Amino acid sequence: MADMTSVERGATNSAAPGRATEIAGTLLGNIETVVHGKQDQISLVLTALACEGHVLLEDVPGTAKTVLARSLAGSVEGATVSRIQCTPDLQPTDVTGLSVWDPQERRFEFRPGPIFANVLLVDEINRALPKAQSALLEGMAERQVTVDGTSRPLPAPFLLIATENSIEQEGTFPLPEAQLDRFFLRTSLGYPTVEQELGILESQLHGHPLELLRPVVTIEDLAVLVAAVEDVYIDPLLKRWAVELVRATRELEQVDVGASVRASLSLERAVRAWALIAGRSYVVPADVELLFEPVVGHRLVLGVDFAVDAESLDREQLGRVIWEACLARAPRPQPDWDEERFGKTE
């Protein structure tokens, strides 16, 4: 069991959130001028951005998914945004680009596709054929694409936000488990409250807020944010607990295939970034509990019997069932630390 001295030493040696937290807060505030009432979801997207990961949004149409991607890119000076509307006839070259013959130069010239952007929105990714979906894999995993035997790096930073329509399944091609595992986290924006929806109406009375959006940070600032994640302290007890929670998914009777080691890596990094965005230089147990479902949930293959029984549950309720089952196998750690400073463990 960790003593108070070791925890304090780790938190003290960590770099103060300082500039990185300020950058994240500035981004969050600017995006919220366009996307109203979704602070937690925007923070999750910024968490993925700080961890150089990618986001899967499962939501119904008209919940500001495209607006979120455009407002994020519009908040960063020099950042580019592009969008791919997936359809069954989408080809891999429609994503990556292709080489076109230039008769004047008498050579092939590469025309980059929409994947060459800082923020890429892939709308209704499950409507694309598997071969088109797979064209995104190399870019997501290695931040480069290979066309005609030549590898070309993607611009940095590179954030892919893919959307799925969770209520319409006809004519869709579910993402394979290997590709789902490439997404850093999954979340949804959901419908706004009555007051928030009224605020949206008022904000668009004289035009869309995107037209007034101005950059508030630079690409260099984002590099500072990414680097600062490594300096956030996570106690060995919490690191072990995160790993034990992920390993517990491999033993649940409700799950056929549990989360991989990539889930452990993502969860550990995600809680660091979340703490940084919240203005802390250390991770608390609540961070692990909050991010477990968004980071791990989509990586699980549920058992057939359990999936049938769980059809009446929404994603949040289903996530709670899995969380409770994992928590029963990997209880919260109980260190002897200052709860006022580091947060309660229960």
Secondary structure, DSSP 4 states (H G I P E B T S, - for coil): ---HHHHHHHHHHSPPSHHHHHHHHHHHHHHHTTSTT-HHHHHHHHHHHHTT--EEEE--TTSSHHHHHHHHHHTEET--EEEEE--TT--HHHHHEEEEEETTTTEEEEEE-TTSSSEEEEETGGGS-HHHHHTTHHHHHHSEEEETTEEEEPPSS-EEEEEE-SS--TT--PPPHHHHTTSSEEE---PPPHHHHHHHHHHTTTS-GGGG----EEHHHHHHHHHHGGGSB--HHHHHHHHHHHHHTTT-TTEEE---HHHHHHHHHHHHHHHHHTT-SB--HHHHHHHHHHHHGGG-EE-HHHHHHGGGS-HHHHHHHHHHHHHHHSPPP-----HHHH----
